[in-house]
Amino acid sequence: MRFDFVPSGESTIGVEWELALVDTETLDLVPRAQDVLDAVDDPKSGPIRREYLTNMVELVTGVHHRVDGAMDDLRGSLERVRGILGPGTRLLAAGAHPVDRAADSEPFDFWRYNVVKERNAYWGRQMAIFGTHIHVGIDHRDKALPITYGLARFSPYFIALSASSPYWEGEDSGYASQRTMIFQQLPTNGLPYPMDSWEEFEHYASELEDAGMISAPNEIRWDVRPSTFGTVENRVLDSVPTFAELGGLTALTQCLAEYMSRELDDGRAIARLPVWFMKENKWRAARYGLDTDVITPRVGQKLRPMREGIYDWLNRLEGISAELGCADELRFVAELMEHGPSYLRQRTTGDPAAALRQLVDSTGADRPPELPFSA
């Protein structure tokens, strides 16, 4: 399977934000996505798009150089969707609905979605989950795979900071991100494999195609994956409710990718971690959120508190964030650690129904609600 990687502007960004539709009175998921899609010009490739389920839509930005521009783009699309839906429907940004049964959600009747539902049987019926995807432009094909694997090493940071699905079908799952555990059940999902060249990736895709596992490159659903649009796509995040969280996570993705691009330009290799340790880190982040140790490639310090590691990288990326115009957004990541990502905010409400109300009320807000404690 051959496909071209067309380089794009270095460290340009695009964001995809998946939102659930809920009834204003009951807060149950409702299959009203078609109402939105019928009212927009291009529901396949425009800024407001169809996604897997009939009770969700996806908002997609254009290409931006700055995080604040991407956030303004999303705000415009959000207001457009709200105007179409009217007062009877609200939007929910979270990794999963805290209460509804996943199997009650229906996918759209589309051949690719039908394959996911049929092939994955029970797990295909559990895919009532919602994520955030962040694309970063890569200026040369040879950087795509090293940066893909490099960003994947930071998956536990992104999972913990975005985790917003502690409740599942009315119960506390015990995980900060239940979405992470559900999504990885699909056979081409999960962490990327360490590859160095585009030819190696094409060979991998060809083998999957020959084995009947995929029919197109975008069916490789790695947590972080290269795109033929000239980007690396960070797909590991839960959907998050507020623009401050979206902006902070986008800034962190953009700055890390730019840091790695500069390392490659200077002839230095990007630090790697064996895939078996990356899998453990991913699980720890999904289970415990920020309150865990992660395995690092650092000599002499194999285990490190996740919060300590994130603070260290925020300091290291400070100069890059100033150059890219996202210093304020990156600084919010430290504030998010102090006051708690969504999974902690939800648990302070005491039960799934109250968490659901908190999520709906905060979706599309500028900032998360304040917590009565420091996380």
C-alpha positions as CSV (number, residue, x, y, z in Angstrom):
1,M,0.0,0.0,0.0
2,R,1.7,3.2,-1.2
3,F,0.5,6.6,-0.2
4,D,2.2,10.0,-0.3
5,F,3.1,12.0,2.7
6,V,2.8,15.6,1.6
7,P,4.8,17.8,3.9
8,S,3.0,20.7,5.6
9,G,4.0,23.8,7.5
10,E,6.1,22.9,10.4
11,S,4.2,22.8,13.7
12,T,1.0,24.1,12.2
13,I,-2.0,22.7,14.0
14,G,-5.5,21.4,13.5
15,V,-7.9,20.1,16.1
16,E,-10.8,17.6,16.0
17,W,-13.3,17.7,18.9
18,E,-15.9,15.0,19.3
19,L,-19.1,16.1,21.1
20,A,-22.1,14.1,22.3
21,L,-25.7,15.2,21.9
22,V,-27.9,15.0,25.0
23,D,-31.6,15.9,25.7
24,T,-31.9,19.1,27.6
25,E,-34.4,17.7,30.1
26,T,-33.1,14.1,30.7
27,L,-29.5,14.5,29.7
28,D,-29.7,11.2,27.9
29,L,-27.9,10.7,24.6
30,V,-30.1,11.5,21.7
31,P,-29.7,10.5,18.0
32,R,-30.0,14.1,16.6
33,A,-26.7,14.3,14.7
34,Q,-28.5,14.1,11.3
35,D,-30.4,17.3,12.1
36,V,-27.0,19.0,12.4
37,L,-25.6,17.4,9.3
38,D,-28.6,18.3,7.2
39,A,-28.1,22.0,8.1
40,V,-24.4,22.3,7.1
41,D,-22.9,22.5,3.6
42,D,-20.3,19.7,3.8
43,P,-20.8,17.1,6.6
44,K,-18.0,14.9,5.2
45,S,-15.1,17.3,5.1
46,G,-16.3,20.7,6.4
47,P,-15.9,22.1,9.9
48,I,-18.9,20.2,11.3
49,R,-18.8,16.5,10.4
50,R,-20.5,13.1,10.8
51,E,-18.8,10.7,13.2
52,Y,-19.4,7.1,14.2
53,L,-22.6,7.5,16.2
54,T,-25.9,9.2,15.5
55,N,-25.7,11.0,18.8
56,M,-22.4,12.7,18.2
57,V,-20.8,15.3,15.9
58,E,-17.2,16.3,15.3
59,L,-15.9,19.9,15.1
60,V,-12.8,20.2,12.9
61,T,-10.6,23.3,12.6
62,G,-8.7,24.5,9.6
63,V,-4.9,24.8,9.5
64,H,-3.6,27.3,12.1
65,H,-0.2,28.5,13.2
66,R,-1.4,29.5,16.6
67,V,-3.4,27.7,19.3
68,D,-5.7,30.7,19.9
69,G,-6.7,30.8,16.3
70,A,-7.7,27.1,16.4
71,M,-9.7,27.7,19.5
72,D,-11.6,30.6,17.9
73,D,-12.3,28.3,15.0
74,L,-13.8,25.7,17.3
75,R,-15.9,28.4,19.1
76,G,-17.5,29.4,15.8
77,S,-18.4,25.9,14.9
78,L,-19.7,25.2,18.5
79,E,-22.1,28.2,18.3
80,R,-23.2,27.1,14.8
81,V,-24.1,23.6,16.2
82,R,-25.9,25.1,19.2
83,G,-27.9,27.3,16.9
84,I,-29.0,24.4,14.7
85,L,-30.0,22.2,17.6
86,G,-32.0,24.8,19.5
87,P,-33.0,24.7,23.2
88,G,-34.0,21.0,23.2
89,T,-30.5,19.6,22.9
90,R,-27.3,20.2,24.8
91,L,-23.7,19.3,24.1
92,L,-21.5,17.0,26.2
93,A,-17.7,16.9,25.9
94,A,-16.3,14.0,27.8
95,G,-14.6,10.6,27.1
96,A,-17.9,8.9,27.7
97,H,-21.5,9.6,28.9
98,P,-21.4,8.9,32.7
99,V,-24.7,7.1,32.8
100,D,-26.2,5.9,29.5
101,R,-25.7,2.3,28.3
102,A,-23.1,2.2,25.5
103,A,-24.9,-0.4,23.5
104,D,-28.0,1.8,23.2
105,S,-26.0,4.2,20.9
106,E,-26.4,3.5,17.2
107,P,-23.7,4.0,14.6
108,F,-24.5,5.7,11.3
109,D,-25.3,3.2,8.5
110,F,-21.9,3.7,6.6
111,W,-19.8,0.9,5.3
112,R,-16.7,1.6,7.3
113,Y,-18.7,2.0,10.5
114,N,-20.6,-1.2,9.8
115,V,-17.3,-3.0,9.5
116,V,-16.2,-1.7,12.9
117,K,-19.6,-2.8,14.5
118,E,-19.7,-6.2,12.9
119,R,-16.1,-7.2,13.1
120,N,-15.6,-6.2,16.7
121,A,-18.9,-7.7,17.9
122,Y,-19.4,-6.8,21.6
123,W,-16.6,-4.3,21.6
124,G,-18.0,-2.6,18.5
125,R,-21.2,-2.0,20.4
126,Q,-19.3,-0.4,23.3
127,M,-17.8,2.4,21.2
128,A,-19.9,5.2,22.7
129,I,-16.8,7.2,23.4
130,F,-15.6,10.6,22.4
131,G,-12.1,12.0,21.9
132,T,-10.0,14.9,20.9
133,H,-7.5,14.6,18.1
134,I,-4.7,17.1,17.5
135,H,-2.7,17.3,14.2
136,V,0.7,18.9,14.0
137,G,2.3,19.8,10.7
138,I,5.6,18.0,9.8
139,D,7.9,19.6,7.2
140,H,9.6,16.5,6.0
141,R,8.5,12.9,5.5
142,D,11.6,11.5,7.2
143,K,10.5,13.2,10.5
144,A,7.0,11.7,10.5
145,L,7.7,8.3,12.0
146,P,10.3,9.4,14.6
147,I,7.9,12.1,15.8
148,T,5.0,9.7,15.9
149,Y,6.8,7.3,18.2
150,G,8.3,10.3,20.1
151,L,4.9,11.8,20.9
152,A,3.5,8.4,21.8
153,R,6.0,8.2,24.6
154,F,4.2,11.1,26.2
155,S,0.8,9.3,25.9
156,P,0.5,8.9,29.7
157,Y,0.7,12.7,30.1
158,F,-2.0,13.3,27.6
159,I,-4.2,10.6,28.9
160,A,-4.0,11.8,32.5
161,L,-4.5,15.5,31.6
162,S,-7.5,14.9,29.4
163,A,-9.0,12.0,31.3
164,S,-12.8,12.7,31.5
165,S,-14.4,9.3,31.6
166,P,-14.2,7.9,35.2
167,Y,-17.9,6.8,35.1
168,W,-19.2,4.2,32.8
169,E,-22.9,3.2,32.6
170,G,-23.6,4.7,36.0
171,E,-20.7,3.2,37.9
172,D,-17.3,4.5,38.9
173,S,-15.0,2.4,36.7
174,G,-12.0,3.0,38.9
175,Y,-10.2,4.4,35.9
176,A,-9.5,8.0,35.2
177,S,-10.1,7.3,31.5
178,Q,-12.4,4.4,30.8
179,R,-12.5,5.5,27.1
180,T,-8.8,4.6,26.8
181,M,-9.6,1.0,27.9
182,I,-12.6,0.7,25.6
183,F,-10.9,2.2,22.5
184,Q,-7.9,-0.1,22.6
185,Q,-10.0,-3.1,22.1
186,L,-10.1,-2.5,18.3
187,P,-7.4,-4.6,16.6
188,T,-5.6,-1.7,14.8
189,N,-5.7,0.6,17.8
190,G,-3.1,1.2,20.5
191,L,0.4,2.4,20.6
192,P,2.4,2.8,17.4
193,Y,5.3,0.5,16.5
194,P,8.8,2.0,16.4
195,M,9.5,2.7,12.8
196,D,12.1,5.0,11.3
197,S,11.2,5.4,7.7
198,W,8.1,6.1,5.6
199,E,8.9,3.0,3.5
200,E,8.7,0.8,6.6
201,F,5.3,2.3,7.4
202,E,4.1,1.6,3.8
203,H,5.3,-2.0,4.1
204,Y,3.5,-2.4,7.4
205,A,0.3,-1.0,5.9
206,S,0.6,-3.3,2.9
207,E,0.9,-6.3,5.2
208,L,-2.2,-5.3,7.0
209,E,-4.0,-4.9,3.7
210,D,-2.9,-8.3,2.5
211,A,-4.1,-9.8,5.7
212,G,-7.6,-8.2,5.3
213,M,-7.1,-6.1,8.4
214,I,-7.5,-2.7,6.7
215,S,-8.6,-1.3,3.3
216,A,-7.2,2.3,3.7
217,P,-4.4,3.9,5.7
218,N,-6.8,5.8,8.0
219,E,-8.0,2.4,9.4
220,I,-4.7,2.2,11.2
221,R,-6.0,3.8,14.4
222,W,-2.9,4.2,16.5
223,D,-2.9,6.5,19.5
224,V,-0.5,8.6,17.6
225,R,-0.2,8.2,13.8
226,P,1.2,9.8,10.7
227,S,-1.3,11.3,8.2
228,T,-1.0,11.6,4.5
229,F,-2.0,15.2,5.0
230,G,1.5,15.9,6.2
231,T,0.8,15.8,9.9
232,V,1.3,13.6,13.0
233,E,-2.0,13.1,14.8
234,N,-2.3,12.8,18.5
235,R,-5.4,10.7,19.1
236,V,-5.0,9.5,22.6
237,L,-7.0,12.2,24.4
238,D,-10.5,12.0,25.9
239,S,-12.8,14.8,24.7
240,V,-12.5,17.6,27.2
241,P,-15.2,20.2,28.2
242,T,-13.5,23.6,28.2
243,F,-11.5,25.7,25.8
244,A,-8.7,26.2,28.4
245,E,-8.2,22.4,28.5
246,L,-8.4,22.1,24.7
247,G,-5.9,25.0,24.3
248,G,-3.5,23.6,26.9
249,L,-3.4,20.1,25.4
250,T,-3.0,21.5,21.9
251,A,-0.1,23.7,23.0
252,L,1.6,20.8,24.7
253,T,1.3,18.7,21.5
254,Q,2.5,21.5,19.3
255,C,5.5,22.3,21.5
256,L,6.6,18.7,21.9
257,A,6.4,18.1,18.2
258,E,8.4,21.3,17.5
259,Y,11.0,20.3,20.1
260,M,11.4,16.9,18.4
261,S,11.6,18.5,14.9
262,R,14.4,20.7,16.1
263,E,16.2,17.7,17.6
264,L,16.1,15.9,14.3
265,D,17.2,19.0,12.4
266,D,20.3,19.1,14.7
267,G,21.1,15.5,14.0
268,R,20.0,14.2,17.4
269,A,17.8,11.1,17.9
270,I,14.5,11.4,19.8
271,A,14.7,9.6,23.1
272,R,12.8,6.3,23.0
273,L,11.2,4.0,25.5
274,P,10.6,0.3,24.8
275,V,7.0,-0.4,23.7
276,W,6.4,-2.8,26.7
277,F,7.2,0.1,29.1
278,M,5.0,2.5,27.0
279,K,2.1,0.1,27.4
280,E,2.6,0.0,31.1
281,N,2.7,3.8,31.3
282,K,-0.5,4.1,29.2
283,W,-2.3,1.7,31.5
284,R,-1.1,3.5,34.7
285,A,-2.3,6.8,33.3
286,A,-5.7,5.5,32.3
287,R,-6.1,3.8,35.7
288,Y,-4.7,6.4,38.1
289,G,-4.5,9.7,36.1
290,L,-1.9,12.1,37.4
291,D,-1.3,10.2,40.6
292,T,1.1,7.5,39.5
293,D,4.8,7.0,38.6
294,V,5.8,6.6,35.0
295,I,8.7,4.7,33.5
296,T,11.1,7.0,31.8
297,P,14.2,6.6,29.5
298,R,16.2,8.7,32.0
299,V,19.5,7.1,33.1
300,G,19.5,6.6,36.8
301,Q,15.8,7.4,37.3
302,K,13.6,4.8,35.8
303,L,10.5,5.7,37.8
304,R,9.3,9.3,38.1
305,P,6.1,10.9,39.5
306,M,4.0,11.9,36.6
307,R,3.4,15.4,37.9
308,E,7.1,15.9,38.3
309,G,7.7,14.8,34.7
310,I,5.0,17.1,33.3
311,Y,6.3,20.1,35.2
312,D,9.8,19.4,34.0
313,W,8.7,19.4,30.3
314,L,6.6,22.5,30.8
315,N,9.7,24.3,31.9
316,R,11.8,22.8,29.0
317,L,9.2,23.9,26.5
318,E,8.7,27.4,27.8
319,G,10.9,29.1,25.2
320,I,9.3,27.2,22.3
321,S,5.9,28.1,23.5
322,A,6.8,31.8,23.5
323,E,8.0,31.5,19.9
324,L,4.9,29.6,18.8
325,G,2.6,32.1,20.5
326,C,1.0,29.6,22.9
327,A,2.8,30.4,26.2
328,D,-0.4,31.2,28.0
329,E,-2.1,28.0,26.9
330,L,0.9,25.9,27.9
331,R,1.0,27.5,31.3
332,F,-2.6,26.4,31.9
333,V,-1.4,22.8,31.9
334,A,0.3,23.5,35.2
335,E,-2.9,25.1,36.5
336,L,-4.9,22.0,35.3
337,M,-2.6,19.8,37.4
338,E,-3.0,22.0,40.4
339,H,-6.8,22.1,40.3
340,G,-7.6,18.8,38.7
341,P,-8.5,17.4,35.3
342,S,-12.1,16.5,34.5
343,Y,-12.0,13.0,36.0
344,L,-11.1,14.5,39.4
345,R,-13.7,17.3,39.0
346,Q,-16.4,14.7,38.2
347,R,-15.6,12.6,41.2
348,T,-15.9,15.6,43.6
349,T,-19.6,15.7,42.7
350,G,-20.2,12.4,44.4
351,D,-22.1,10.5,41.8
352,P,-22.5,9.9,38.0
353,A,-25.7,11.9,37.6
354,A,-24.2,15.0,39.3
355,A,-21.0,14.5,37.2
356,L,-23.1,14.5,34.1
357,R,-24.8,17.8,35.0
358,Q,-21.4,19.3,35.7
359,L,-20.0,18.2,32.3
360,V,-23.0,19.5,30.3
361,D,-22.9,22.8,32.2
362,S,-19.1,23.3,31.5
363,T,-19.0,22.1,27.9
364,G,-17.9,25.0,25.8
365,A,-17.0,27.2,28.8
366,D,-13.7,29.1,28.7
367,R,-12.4,27.5,31.9
368,P,-13.2,24.5,34.1
369,P,-15.2,25.1,37.3
370,E,-13.0,25.8,40.3
371,L,-12.5,22.9,42.8
372,P,-12.6,23.4,46.6
373,F,-9.2,21.8,46.9
374,S,-5.8,21.4,45.2
375,A,-5.5,18.1,43.4
